[in-house]
């Protein structure tokens, strides 16, 4: 792979740069102005040879953004239909679960009714002070080139934990050829995530050629998390008088991992430390009945591994075709600074907004991100279940109205079925973006 031509965010999570601004921009000037501005920030757009020490930009374009540089963005030129149409269409609202409380009328940016977003600029820095400095000088340059800042979301803290209190980031596909250590079934052909290389079908992904080379599609969804609702609900379901450890048990069953990260498939002990970082497990051999990880749990739906069919190797093969490379970050102050669940449960609602800026890369939005969200998370009949969806990221309903799903926990001696599950995760805005390689950025700067 040509790492000098790939934007670094495809290869690194930039964990050492915990402060980030996600800036949604509208290019209001003419093409020459757009090009001059792009040229001015280009030196700070990091490539993938190494992770930048202190700060960098990563850059992604919407359809209208590419058009501002004179590109023709249509299927004949190799762009995908999902990218061309955007996230907010009647069809996509239905399949992604963007209706009822998640409907575009509740979004704060990115819907058809909002001003058109041309560009997503991600500015990474070591701390908030450095990020503020960068933002100040960036805003000067935006003004100079007639670019409006439509919306911004800041993530200033990176923790191993997401807002509900669960460890995140253990399971990630590894791009073949990147030289990274790899878990079972996690090494995938580069073409699943980067244009210009063979994918898991041994074919080059559909892409604008040669413009697409070393680029990807970036999916962005701002997902607000109702942390208090989540833990209050689980506490109310406990059979032992508001038992915190039982609430944690139920939450872990919904996620499929204990708060410290161990898969519930491998251990019943929330404090078992030996599996915390592991990603080496499947469901077929040891957990076919779902007594460790329920069939409807978030991680079992979003990556069913070997458990989908009677033949585990066929299932592994099928799962490989629907992986996404997650690069999201949480936003907002945690309900408890320690991310300790007992503390969260004792803290009253503070009215703060918090959630996950869900970001993922894939070369085929329909086969990868949309398939996971629609066919796995939002599927009531997933793996023989009924009237259930992913309790974390699924929506159940008819495309207009949502209904509260159930959640089945197979356990001994009797299974449990949670009901009237309220929404814990609310969609607040999103979009599909093209994430170009560095040669493509150069091409846009000089396009006549
Ligand atoms: Fe999930 N959570 O805190 O419960 N997710 N997720 N996700 N997610 C994962 O295994 C979470 C969302 C995936 O390979 C973990 O690395 C929350 C969407 C995938 O085993 C935790 C939100 C989509 C995996 C969470 C959210 C996905 C995964 C365990 C929303 C895709 C890897 C950490 C606010 C459509 C599964 C880990 C595997 C893991 C949470 C959203 C996908 C803790 C809070 C929308 C593919």
Boltz pocket constraint, residues with backbone or C-beta under 6 A from the ligand:
constraints:
  - pocket:
      binder: B
      contacts: [[A, 162], [A, 163], [A, 164], [A, 166], [A, 167], [A, 168], [A, 169], [A, 170], [A, 171], [A, 172], [A, 223], [A, 224], [A, 225], [A, 255], [A, 257], [A, 298], [A, 299], [A, 300], [A, 302], [A, 303], [A, 324], [A, 355], [A, 356], [A, 358], [A, 369], [A, 372], [A, 373], [A, 377], [A, 392], [A, 393], [A, 425]]
      max_distance: 6.0
